[in-house]
Amino acid sequence: MEHSLRPEDIDRIIEMAWEDRTPFEAIEVQFGLKEADVIRLMQQEMHPRNWKKWRARVQGRTTKHQQLRQDDVLRFKSRMQRTISGNRKSK
């Protein structure tokens, strides 16, 4: 991967990749990483067991791809995103 990412950016990309309603296109807009780059990053950064869980979860999920989404899904981020900071939910 050619991109030089700060640790905070990597954390945010991982967080966005786990969110059901955040499409890969949103990650590309913010960080310049295509879907294949995100998949590689996730594989490099995650424990193999968690990688397998994430991969199984994402494959075939229509909300992770802007073109496959239903027309009524209009937002990039999940409702929880505003309360998440540093990969931790605020209490």
HELIX and SHEET records of a PDB file:
HELIX    1   1 PRO A    7  TRP A   18  1                                  12    
HELIX    2   2 PHE A   24  PHE A   31  1                                   8    
HELIX    3   3 GLU A   35  GLU A   45  1                                  11    
HELIX    4   4 PRO A   48  VAL A   58  1                                  11    
HELIX    5   5 THR A   62  LYS A   64  5                                   3    
HELIX    6   6 GLN A   66  LEU A   68  5                                   3    
HELIX    7   7 ARG A   79  THR A   83  5                                   5    
SHEET    1   A 2 ILE A  84  SER A  85  0                                        
SHEET    2   A 2 ARG A  88  LYS A  89 -1                                        
END                                                                             
